[in-house]
Amino acid sequence: MSAFPPLACQRSFEATSRLGSVTLAAKELHVTHSAISQQIKALEDIVGLTLFVREGRGLRVSEDGRLYALQIRKALGDIAEATRLIQAQPKMGELVVAVLPSFGRSWLLPRLPGFQQLYPGTSIRLQASLNISNLHQESVDIGIRMGKGDWEGVEQKLLFHDEVVVVAAPHFNGGRLPQTPRQIVESKIIYNTESWLPWCQAAGIEMGSERKGLCSNDSNLVLEAVRLGQGITLERRSLVHDAIARAELVQLSDVSAPYAYPYWLVWPPRESSETKQREFSHWLHGEVERYLGQLEKNA
């Protein structure tokens, strides 16, 4: 008996056992009803077992077939995942950057044209996610993360520390913006995952723990709601600095509070990506220096 039945037989068997129908399996695999039947018969001959019980014009998977189907389904899934990973490998001349959606949109994206001007032969693929990407499994060249900088299996370098500030749209509340910390906490607030406690402590006020109104774990959604004038929010300065400079948002108070998690540049040791990693790292640290210089100038 062959230890490796043809892949076409396995796919036909898996689809039929999952869908419970030769007709549906044929439709899914874009082959004929007869082809599916022949593949299943060939597989039964190879393994020496009855995989389906014929009942009238229909069929049901046998107990042996059910157990075999579970293993085949997992194996086909592994093949599909292996194919996805190899296809996701960074191409020659392509830089894959893993980044948080909010930081990517508000801080990194406006600055990327500078990198593209320096390295016109390199295309950039941004891989945005709220989850921490496995830089090895996801075939990422380099990433920007928030955290304590204690990730295993990657090189890491501190970018900068952040702080949180309160912002609103200029037209919020008809342009009558809150002026004092007390007025701020009594305003209509759009909440995100940030705690107001450090900011309130810095402002010397207390704030109730009950949250009413709109809340989201995505800073992009929170900031869009703020831009629409739906409320105020406490947000990382890195995400609102450029919008404040463009007068799209207004910082309501000079009070700020340190943000607990700094930004880090992280990358997997990978010889094939070394040049791209070095070029992006050098460019990004230059952008960080300019950004921090702007903050110091405006302080």
Rosetta silent file (secondary structure, phi, psi, omega in degrees, C-alpha in Angstrom):
SEQUENCE: MSAFPPLACQRSFEATSRLGSVTLAAKELHVTHSAISQQIKALEDIVGLTLFVREGRGLRVSEDGRLYALQIRKALGDIAEATRLIQAQPKMGELVVAVLPSFGRSWLLPRLPGFQQLYPGTSIRLQASLNISNLHQESVDIGIRMGKGDWEGVEQKLLFHDEVVVVAAPHFNGGRLPQTPRQIVESKIIYNTESWLPWCQAAGIEMGSERKGLCSNDSNLVLEAVRLGQGITLERRSLVHDAIARAELVQLSDVSAPYAYPYWLVWPPRESSETKQREFSHWLHGEVERYLGQLEKNA
SCORE:     score description
SCORE:     0.000 S_00000001
   1 L     0.000  132.347  178.490    0.000    0.000    0.000 S_00000001
   2 L   -69.652  135.886  178.578    1.338    3.445   -0.904 S_00000001
   3 L   -79.848  -10.028 -176.779    1.963    5.698    2.101 S_00000001
   4 L  -128.991   82.564  176.345    1.176    8.773   -0.006 S_00000001
   5 L   -59.903  151.619  179.931   -2.192    8.565   -1.771 S_00000001
   6 L   -54.180  141.385 -178.284   -2.612   11.134   -4.566 S_00000001
   7 H   -60.316  -35.766  179.829   -3.464   14.610   -3.315 S_00000001
   8 H   -61.723  -37.712  177.903   -6.491   14.761   -5.633 S_00000001
   9 H   -65.208  -43.145 -178.993   -7.938   11.684   -3.920 S_00000001
  10 H   -65.349  -42.258  179.408   -7.415   13.201   -0.475 S_00000001
  11 H   -64.679  -41.849  178.975   -9.001   16.529   -1.447 S_00000001
  12 H   -63.731  -43.543  179.240  -12.019   14.785   -2.972 S_00000001
  13 H   -64.828  -46.109 -178.354  -12.454   12.616    0.113 S_00000001
  14 H   -62.058  -44.863 -178.757  -12.051   15.513    2.566 S_00000001
  15 H   -64.920  -41.405 -179.248  -14.527   17.744    0.727 S_00000001
  16 H   -67.342  -42.062  179.648  -17.132   14.968    0.437 S_00000001
  17 H   -66.569  -34.648 -179.680  -16.819   13.966    4.106 S_00000001
  18 H   -75.038  -41.795 -175.899  -17.095   17.603    5.203 S_00000001
  19 H   -90.091  -17.989  179.736  -19.977   18.560    2.917 S_00000001
  20 L    71.255   21.767 -175.798  -21.791   15.214    3.024 S_00000001
  21 L  -158.585  129.549  174.828  -22.361   15.293   -0.705 S_00000001
  22 H   -65.402  -39.338 -178.797  -20.453   14.272   -3.823 S_00000001
  23 H   -60.955  -46.383 -179.941  -22.334   16.929   -5.769 S_00000001
  24 H   -67.438  -36.978  178.170  -21.326   19.720   -3.363 S_00000001
  25 H   -64.483  -42.138  178.772  -17.734   18.459   -3.262 S_00000001
  26 H   -61.984  -40.023  179.484  -17.582   18.475   -7.061 S_00000001
  27 H   -65.915  -42.504 -178.922  -18.917   22.037   -7.127 S_00000001
  28 H   -65.760  -39.304 -176.359  -16.392   23.227   -4.532 S_00000001
  29 H   -91.589   -0.768  177.409  -13.430   21.612   -6.298 S_00000001
  30 L    60.050   44.381  174.462  -14.661   22.575   -9.796 S_00000001
  31 L  -131.172  178.868 -178.699  -14.636   19.002  -11.117 S_00000001
  32 L   -84.657  160.484  175.814  -17.340   16.568  -12.234 S_00000001
  33 H   -57.137  -42.710 -178.631  -19.459   14.338  -10.023 S_00000001
  34 H   -63.385  -37.316 -179.439  -17.886   11.329  -11.727 S_00000001
  35 H   -64.766  -41.595  178.558  -14.358   12.570  -10.983 S_00000001
  36 H   -62.279  -47.546 -179.107  -15.095   12.839   -7.253 S_00000001
  37 H   -59.045  -43.489 -179.439  -16.591    9.334   -7.161 S_00000001
  38 H   -65.046  -39.088 -179.818  -13.592    7.887   -8.993 S_00000001
  39 H   -66.839  -40.609  178.985  -11.131    9.601   -6.652 S_00000001
  40 H   -65.576  -43.245  178.651  -12.922    8.305   -3.564 S_00000001
  41 H   -61.323  -41.115  179.168  -13.038    4.757   -4.990 S_00000001
  42 H   -64.537  -39.346  179.435   -9.312    4.946   -5.770 S_00000001
  43 H   -66.788  -41.426  177.689   -8.555    6.126   -2.225 S_00000001
  44 H   -61.187  -39.031  178.205  -10.618    3.290   -0.714 S_00000001
  45 H   -65.611  -37.155 -178.294   -8.643    0.803   -2.827 S_00000001
  46 H   -69.393  -46.497 -176.032   -5.351    2.329   -1.658 S_00000001
  47 H   -84.691  -15.463  178.642   -6.149    2.344    2.070 S_00000001
  48 L    72.552   28.981 -178.553   -8.105   -0.910    1.969 S_00000001
  49 L  -135.649  154.285  173.078  -11.046    0.492    3.919 S_00000001
  50 L   -87.627  114.566 -176.050  -14.617    1.523    3.209 S_00000001
  51 L   -91.476  -24.108  177.792  -14.672    5.276    3.768 S_00000001
  52 E  -132.389  145.667  174.148  -18.324    5.855    2.895 S_00000001
  53 E  -102.373  121.522  179.960  -21.446    3.754    3.364 S_00000001
  54 E   -79.651  126.666  179.961  -23.758    3.918    0.356 S_00000001
  55 E  -128.294   97.877 -176.843  -27.390    4.418    1.384 S_00000001
  56 L    65.033 -125.463  179.234  -29.740    4.470   -1.591 S_00000001
  57 L   -92.018   -2.693 -179.550  -28.678    7.393   -3.784 S_00000001
  58 E  -110.080 -171.612  177.803  -26.796    9.022   -0.934 S_00000001
  59 E  -155.613  156.202  175.309  -23.840    8.169    1.261 S_00000001
  60 E  -134.656  149.952 -177.436  -22.553    8.761    4.765 S_00000001
  61 E   -71.999  136.932  178.147  -19.017    8.674    6.058 S_00000001
  62 L   -76.733  171.298  178.975  -18.056    5.490    7.890 S_00000001
  63 H   -64.501  -41.801  175.256  -16.421    5.529   11.324 S_00000001
  64 H   -60.969  -41.653  179.801  -13.053    4.707    9.732 S_00000001
  65 H   -64.542  -38.612 -179.561  -13.699    7.438    7.196 S_00000001
  66 H   -62.637  -45.632 -179.883  -14.604    9.974    9.885 S_00000001
  67 H   -67.029  -39.743  178.963  -11.352    9.415   11.776 S_00000001
  68 H   -65.911  -38.996 -179.071   -9.333    9.447    8.564 S_00000001
  69 H   -62.684  -37.132  179.298  -11.036   12.653    7.423 S_00000001
  70 H   -61.459  -42.159  179.960   -9.980   14.475   10.613 S_00000001
  71 H   -70.560  -41.951  179.361   -6.323   13.661    9.928 S_00000001
  72 H   -62.998  -41.630 -179.238   -6.551   14.472    6.225 S_00000001
  73 H   -60.828  -42.438  178.760   -8.267   17.793    6.985 S_00000001
  74 H   -65.421  -42.627 -179.473   -5.455   18.767    9.355 S_00000001
  75 H   -63.553  -42.632  178.531   -2.780   17.724    6.845 S_00000001
  76 H   -65.402  -36.057  176.323   -4.393   19.716    4.034 S_00000001
  77 H   -64.126  -39.196  177.770   -4.658   22.687    6.390 S_00000001
  78 H   -64.727  -39.409  178.510   -0.936   22.411    7.158 S_00000001
  79 H   -64.107  -43.001  179.363   -0.149   22.349    3.443 S_00000001
  80 H   -63.384  -40.755  179.458   -2.306   25.433    2.872 S_00000001
  81 H   -67.387  -41.390  177.987   -0.613   27.264    5.768 S_00000001
  82 H   -61.516  -38.679  178.231    2.868   26.315    4.535 S_00000001
  83 H   -66.185  -41.797  178.885    1.918   27.647    1.103 S_00000001
  84 H   -61.810  -41.722 -177.549    0.598   30.896    2.598 S_00000001
  85 H   -67.159  -40.397 -179.340    3.805   31.413    4.574 S_00000001
  86 H   -70.560  -32.694  177.161    6.091   30.842    1.610 S_00000001
  87 H   -70.633  -27.772 -178.036    3.983   33.184   -0.519 S_00000001
  88 L   -82.736   -6.556  178.765    4.169   35.809    2.255 S_00000001
  89 L   -55.761  135.065  177.731    7.968   35.796    2.265 S_00000001
  90 L   -55.471  132.541  179.798    9.276   39.296    1.552 S_00000001
  91 L   -81.623  162.483  175.467   10.144   39.606   -2.108 S_00000001
  92 L   -60.036  128.115 -179.334   13.395   41.016   -3.405 S_00000001
  93 L    83.461    8.189  179.422   13.113   44.787   -3.206 S_00000001
  94 E  -118.032  134.596  177.049   10.139   44.628   -0.813 S_00000001
  95 E  -111.067  120.321  179.755   10.179   45.759    2.818 S_00000001
  96 E  -102.386  119.819 -175.751    7.484   44.262    5.066 S_00000001
  97 E  -117.615  121.231  174.800    6.802   46.355    8.183 S_00000001
  98 E   -88.481  131.989 -174.396    4.547   45.173   11.021 S_00000001
  99 E  -153.554  150.830  172.636    2.901   48.096   12.791 S_00000001
 100 L   -66.665  139.747 -177.630   -0.057   48.978   14.996 S_00000001
 101 H   -55.198  -42.870 -176.475   -2.882   50.428   12.852 S_00000001
 102 H   -67.086  -45.328  179.630   -3.095   53.657   14.859 S_00000001
 103 H   -68.382  -37.806  178.409    0.636   54.374   14.849 S_00000001
 104 H   -61.470  -44.542 -176.844    0.878   53.358   11.213 S_00000001
 105 H   -72.122  -47.130 -168.941   -1.895   55.737   10.152 S_00000001
 106 H   -89.137  -29.457 -175.712   -1.127   58.756   12.325 S_00000001
 107 H  -113.188  -50.908 -172.454    2.674   58.736   12.696 S_00000001
 108 H   -75.643  -47.649 -173.406    4.409   56.419   10.235 S_00000001
 109 H   -56.967  -44.130  179.982    2.337   56.805    7.066 S_00000001
 110 H   -63.667  -21.047 -176.736    2.757   60.608    6.721 S_00000001
 111 H   -97.012  -13.160 -175.708    6.548   60.171    6.977 S_00000001
 112 H   -61.503  -32.437  177.479    6.974   57.206    4.612 S_00000001
 113 H   -54.432  -30.451  177.498    7.336   59.294    1.425 S_00000001
 114 H   -64.270  -39.625  177.745   10.713   60.385    2.792 S_00000001
 115 H   -68.028  -40.696 -179.324   11.885   56.779    2.923 S_00000001
 116 H   -65.468  -31.857  176.294   10.544   56.099   -0.562 S_00000001
 117 H   -69.215  -37.891  179.095   12.457   59.081   -1.913 S_00000001
 118 H   -71.353  -36.513 -175.738   15.676   57.789   -0.358 S_00000001
 119 L  -128.823   71.434 -176.002   15.108   54.202   -1.534 S_00000001
 120 L   -64.729  -18.414  179.884   12.939   54.349   -4.671 S_00000001
 121 L   -84.850   -2.482 -178.905   13.809   50.751   -5.546 S_00000001
 122 L  -107.683  122.846  173.511   12.204   49.409   -2.358 S_00000001
 123 E   -91.766  149.841 -174.976    8.465   48.858   -2.159 S_00000001
 124 E  -115.036  131.739  173.586    6.844   48.869    1.288 S_00000001
 125 E  -117.399  113.035  178.471    4.177   46.495    2.546 S_00000001
 126 E   -87.156  126.150  178.152    2.589   47.580    5.832 S_00000001
 127 E  -109.785   95.310 -173.348    1.202   44.698    7.875 S_00000001
 128 E   -93.211  132.750  178.965   -1.140   46.376   10.366 S_00000001
 129 L  -161.807  147.526  173.814   -2.539   44.490   13.352 S_00000001
 130 L   -77.310  -17.591  179.328   -3.507   45.056   16.985 S_00000001
 131 L   -88.269  156.341  176.603   -1.859   41.719   17.779 S_00000001
 132 L   -78.570  116.594 -178.098    1.868   41.201   18.199 S_00000001
 133 L   -74.167  141.861  168.900    3.084   39.591   14.982 S_00000001
 134 L   -81.021  105.877 -171.144    5.458   36.659   15.064 S_00000001
 135 L   -64.435  -21.120  177.642    8.124   38.220   12.857 S_00000001
 136 L   -82.656  -50.902 -177.475    9.457   34.803   11.875 S_00000001
 137 L   -69.614  -34.380 -177.858    6.188   33.060   11.054 S_00000001
 138 L   -86.461    2.497  177.874    4.629   36.116    9.418 S_00000001
 139 L    53.689   49.722  179.293    7.734   36.689    7.263 S_00000001
 140 L   -99.860  138.446  178.771    8.085   40.310    8.400 S_00000001
 141 L   -75.386  -42.151 -173.255   11.329   42.217    7.848 S_00000001
 142 E  -158.888  155.003 -177.490   10.928   44.680   10.688 S_00000001
 143 E  -142.685  159.704  174.670    8.279   45.866   13.142 S_00000001
 144 E  -119.451  122.201 -175.880    7.291   48.731   15.428 S_00000001
 145 E  -127.650  159.046  168.370    5.849   47.706   18.789 S_00000001
 146 E  -107.094  140.636  177.948    4.731   49.211   22.073 S_00000001
 147 L   159.674 -161.675 -177.065    5.803   47.468   25.251 S_00000001
 148 L   -93.044   -5.160  177.554    8.558   46.853   27.746 S_00000001
 149 L    76.401   35.919 -177.479   11.058   45.642   25.173 S_00000001
 150 L  -121.500   34.858 -178.091   11.388   42.103   26.492 S_00000001
 151 L   -82.268  139.368 -179.576   10.414   40.045   23.431 S_00000001
 152 L   -88.169  150.516  172.924   12.341   36.866   22.744 S_00000001
 153 L    81.820    3.795  179.416   13.798   35.915   19.380 S_00000001
 154 L  -135.528  150.232  169.584   14.086   39.451   17.964 S_00000001
 155 E   -78.624  149.506 -176.856   16.577   42.288   18.048 S_00000001
 156 E  -148.708  145.747  179.396   15.100   45.463   19.522 S_00000001
 157 E  -143.099  132.994 -178.281   15.965   49.128   19.895 S_00000001
 158 E   -64.017  134.379  174.593   14.108   51.847   21.771 S_00000001
 159 E   -95.330  -65.454  176.981   12.477   54.492   19.575 S_00000001
 160 E  -167.608  159.500  173.878   10.865   56.916   22.032 S_00000001
 161 L   -89.374  151.206 -177.215    8.658   57.299   25.083 S_00000001
 162 L  -117.834  173.484  174.581    5.173   58.732   24.660 S_00000001
 163 E  -143.950  163.981 -179.568    2.695   60.716   26.739 S_00000001
 164 E  -111.022  141.587  179.356   -1.065   61.191   26.749 S_00000001
 165 E  -136.564  162.236  179.865   -2.897   64.486   26.208 S_00000001
 166 E   -97.617  130.916 -177.732   -6.542   65.545   25.910 S_00000001
 167 E  -133.467  159.616  176.008   -7.755   66.641   22.476 S_00000001
 168 E  -150.345  165.668  171.301  -10.920   67.773   20.733 S_00000001
 169 L   -77.375  147.962 -179.720  -11.999   69.073   17.346 S_00000001
 170 L   -57.892  -28.564 -177.164  -12.038   72.887   17.117 S_00000001
 171 L   -94.580    6.178  178.660  -15.790   72.791   16.439 S_00000001
 172 H   -58.503  137.650  178.380  -16.642   70.488   19.361 S_00000001
 173 H    55.490   38.814  178.912  -19.556   71.820   21.405 S_00000001
 174 H    66.873   22.404 -179.330  -20.046   74.640   18.922 S_00000001
 175 H    87.188   -4.053  178.074  -16.484   75.825   19.478 S_00000001
 176 L   -89.826   86.526 -173.362  -17.039   76.318   23.223 S_00000001
 177 L   -84.738  146.263  176.636  -14.172   74.121   24.372 S_00000001
 178 L   -62.644  142.165 -174.271  -13.561   73.143   27.991 S_00000001
 179 L  -106.783  -30.972 -174.705  -10.846   75.282   29.570 S_00000001
 180 L  -114.659  160.091  176.207  -10.017   73.645   32.897 S_00000001
 181 H   -54.097  -39.029  179.439   -9.280   70.036   33.942 S_00000001
 182 H   -64.540  -43.867  177.867  -12.613   69.937   35.801 S_00000001
 183 H   -63.768  -34.667  179.539  -14.507   71.090   32.713 S_00000001
 184 H   -63.407  -50.658 -176.177  -12.614   68.509   30.663 S_00000001
 185 H   -70.564  -17.213  177.931  -13.605   65.497   32.797 S_00000001
 186 L   -93.218    0.537  179.041  -17.200   66.749   32.873 S_00000001
 187 L   -83.463  174.998  175.901  -17.343   66.947   29.061 S_00000001
 188 L   -75.348  115.215 -173.779  -18.563   64.294   26.669 S_00000001
 189 E  -107.153  137.135  170.789  -15.703   61.832   26.526 S_00000001
 190 L  -101.506  114.804 -172.467  -14.966   59.209   23.886 S_00000001
 191 E   -89.603  147.224  169.117  -13.122   56.457   25.712 S_00000001
 192 L  -125.308 -154.508 -177.865  -10.395   54.162   24.484 S_00000001
 193 L   -83.375   -4.817 -178.194   -8.208   51.708   26.375 S_00000001
 194 L   -75.957  139.229  175.425   -6.191   54.464   28.068 S_00000001
 195 L   -82.524  136.425  177.645   -6.719   55.049   31.772 S_00000001
 196 L   -82.355   -8.830 -174.213   -7.525   58.621   32.759 S_00000001
 197 H   -58.144  -49.858  179.837   -6.058   58.120   36.251 S_00000001
 198 H   -60.535  -38.263 -179.856   -2.465   59.277   35.500 S_00000001
 199 H   -68.129  -42.639  179.136   -3.742   62.362   33.676 S_00000001
 200 H   -63.776  -38.187  177.264   -6.193   63.220   36.475 S_00000001
 201 H   -64.292  -40.894  177.935   -3.449   62.790   39.057 S_00000001
 202 H   -65.303  -32.539 -179.294   -1.217   65.134   37.052 S_00000001
 203 H   -85.405  -10.410  178.753   -4.117   67.623   36.842 S_00000001
 204 L    74.298   31.920  179.017   -4.880   67.310   40.560 S_00000001
 205 L  -132.514  168.293  175.882   -8.505   66.234   40.131 S_00000001
 206 L  -110.901  155.651 -179.131  -10.612   63.123   40.581 S_00000001
 207 L  -137.604  137.172  178.662  -12.768   61.427   37.975 S_00000001
 208 L   -62.064  151.785 -177.522  -15.629   59.014   38.399 S_00000001
 209 L   -83.263  -16.247 -177.095  -14.987   55.407   37.367 S_00000001
 210 L   -74.750  131.454  179.402  -18.266   54.992   35.441 S_00000001
 211 L  -107.926  123.330  177.005  -17.887   55.175   31.665 S_00000001
 212 L  -122.185  149.735  176.659  -20.822   56.347   29.590 S_00000001
 213 L    97.347 -158.564 -173.787  -21.030   56.944   25.880 S_00000001
 214 L   -75.188  139.059  177.843  -18.865   55.772   23.003 S_00000001
 215 E  -145.323  140.903  178.460  -15.873   53.519   23.674 S_00000001
 216 L  -149.946  149.496  175.969  -13.504   51.685   21.299 S_00000001
 217 L   -88.645    0.487 -179.056  -10.253   49.736   21.511 S_00000001
 218 L  -108.515  113.760 -178.758   -9.155   51.198   18.145 S_00000001
 219 H   -62.361  -29.524  177.841   -7.571   54.639   18.385 S_00000001
 220 H   -61.473  -42.487  178.782   -8.308   55.272   14.712 S_00000001
 221 H   -68.536  -41.423  179.445  -12.045   55.021   15.396 S_00000001
 222 H   -60.911  -47.640 -177.756  -11.783   57.110   18.548 S_00000001
 223 H   -68.028  -32.324  176.685   -9.876   59.885   16.792 S_00000001
 224 H   -66.637  -40.041  176.842  -12.249   59.881   13.842 S_00000001
 225 H   -63.189  -38.263  177.395  -15.165   60.353   16.242 S_00000001
 226 H   -65.535  -43.441  178.375  -13.265   63.225   17.866 S_00000001
 227 H   -60.141  -32.395  178.676  -12.608   64.819   14.456 S_00000001
 228 L   -77.970   -1.376  177.625  -16.348   64.626   13.786 S_00000001
 229 L    81.387   20.167 -176.464  -16.941   66.650   16.951 S_00000001
 230 L   -83.908   -8.800  179.214  -18.625   63.815   18.854 S_00000001
 231 L   166.555 -172.286  176.890  -16.546   64.292   22.010 S_00000001
 232 E  -112.864  166.656  178.608  -13.073   64.669   23.498 S_00000001
 233 E  -152.281  161.350  172.837  -10.510   61.974   24.253 S_00000001
 234 E  -102.334  120.211 -173.185   -7.261   61.192   26.030 S_00000001
 235 E  -142.870  159.317  176.756   -4.764   59.938   23.480 S_00000001
 236 E   -62.032  138.063 -178.974   -1.059   59.343   22.861 S_00000001
 237 H   -60.901  -35.327 -178.682    0.712   62.457   21.634 S_00000001
 238 H   -59.017  -27.031 -177.862    2.335   60.509   18.806 S_00000001
 239 H   -88.148  -16.425 -174.914   -1.120   59.928   17.322 S_00000001
 240 H  -119.307   -7.831 -175.189   -2.361   63.522   17.569 S_00000001
 241 H   -56.981  -50.720 -177.449    0.763   65.665   17.141 S_00000001
 242 H   -66.213  -37.781  179.564    0.454   66.090   13.382 S_00000001
 243 H   -66.470  -34.994  176.155   -3.321   66.663   13.560 S_00000001
 244 H   -67.186  -41.272  179.409   -2.759   69.402   16.159 S_00000001
 245 H   -63.534  -31.452  178.612   -0.122   70.985   13.919 S_00000001
 246 L   -87.373    2.643 -179.545   -2.650   70.987   11.046 S_00000001
 247 L    66.055   20.343  174.343   -5.299   72.532   13.363 S_00000001
 248 L   -78.810  -29.593  176.755   -7.549   69.497   12.869 S_00000001
 249 L  -128.977  160.466  178.764   -7.437   68.887   16.621 S_00000001
 250 E  -125.085  132.280  172.590   -6.857   71.114   19.629 S_00000001
 251 E   -80.722  122.270 -170.251   -4.969   70.168   22.788 S_00000001
 252 L   -82.348  -17.776 -177.057   -7.304   71.239   25.572 S_00000001
 253 L  -151.890  150.350  174.765   -4.794   71.438   28.413 S_00000001
 254 L   -73.866  -12.255 -179.667   -1.061   71.689   28.978 S_00000001
 255 L   -68.836  133.361  175.320   -1.416   68.807   31.430 S_00000001
 256 L  -138.720  168.747  178.344    0.025   65.530   30.152 S_00000001
 257 E  -141.165  143.752  179.764    0.934   62.194   31.674 S_00000001
 258 E   -61.977  142.898  174.865    3.632   59.662   30.760 S_00000001
 259 L   -91.661  138.533 -169.477    2.484   56.694   28.696 S_00000001
 260 L   -68.829  -26.471 -171.748    3.473   53.377   30.220 S_00000001
 261 L  -120.169  113.657  177.811    4.707   51.655   27.060 S_00000001
 262 L   -75.558  171.000  176.712    7.380   53.159   24.784 S_00000001
 263 E   -92.570  143.389  179.420    7.801   52.372   21.099 S_00000001
 264 E  -130.910  147.243  168.177   10.436   49.917   19.942 S_00000001
 265 E   -96.801  126.961 -177.424   11.903   48.931   16.617 S_00000001
 266 E  -128.965  148.254  179.365   12.165   45.131   16.438 S_00000001
 267 E  -156.036  146.630  176.979   13.501   42.808   13.768 S_00000001
 268 L   -81.862  139.380  174.677   14.324   39.113   13.349 S_00000001
 269 L   -63.451  108.322 -176.812   17.974   38.215   12.706 S_00000001
 270 L  -146.673  114.783 -174.189   17.723   37.347    9.018 S_00000001
 271 H   -59.465  -38.063 -177.412   20.632   37.669    6.622 S_00000001
 272 H   -67.302  -20.641 -177.814   18.431   38.143    3.575 S_00000001
 273 H  -104.968    0.525 -169.820   16.757   41.189    5.197 S_00000001
 274 H   -57.958  -44.115 -178.424   19.837   42.747    6.795 S_00000001
 275 H   -65.782  -46.475  179.167   20.320   45.536    4.257 S_00000001
 276 H   -61.645  -41.528  179.852   16.628   46.508    4.218 S_00000001
 277 H   -62.726  -42.664 -178.995   16.497   46.434    8.020 S_00000001
 278 H   -65.959  -42.491 -179.956   19.558   48.664    8.307 S_00000001
 279 H   -64.169  -45.690 -178.694   18.244   51.189    5.780 S_00000001
 280 H   -67.281  -41.097 -179.749   14.804   51.432    7.411 S_00000001
 281 H   -61.422  -45.394 -179.736   16.260   51.611   10.914 S_00000001
 282 H   -62.458  -44.917  179.715   18.623   54.456    9.965 S_00000001
 283 H   -64.047  -45.494 -175.670   15.830   56.401    8.264 S_00000001
 284 H   -64.368  -40.414  179.729   13.324   55.819   11.089 S_00000001
 285 H   -66.680  -30.884  173.473   15.686   56.965   13.819 S_00000001
 286 H   -65.113  -40.756  177.509   16.270   60.142   11.850 S_00000001
 287 H   -65.743  -38.601  178.283   12.511   60.725   11.719 S_00000001
 288 H   -63.927  -42.123  178.812   12.239   60.077   15.472 S_00000001
 289 H   -61.382  -42.006  178.569   14.981   62.635   16.164 S_00000001
 290 H   -64.458  -42.760 -179.808   13.127   65.235   14.072 S_00000001
 291 H   -62.573  -47.398  179.991    9.837   64.442   15.820 S_00000001
 292 H   -65.306  -32.784  176.018   11.358   64.706   19.311 S_00000001
 293 H   -65.006  -38.680  176.937   13.031   67.948   18.260 S_00000001
 294 H   -63.926  -41.269  179.489    9.640   69.368   17.285 S_00000001
 295 H   -64.050  -41.879 -179.346    8.194   68.378   20.658 S_00000001
 296 H   -66.022  -37.771 -179.581   11.091   70.025   22.495 S_00000001
 297 H   -66.968  -36.555 -177.269   10.693   73.170   20.412 S_00000001
 298 H   -84.710   -7.855 -176.600    6.973   73.354   21.155 S_00000001
 299 L   -69.065    0.000    0.000    7.366   72.649   24.874 S_00000001
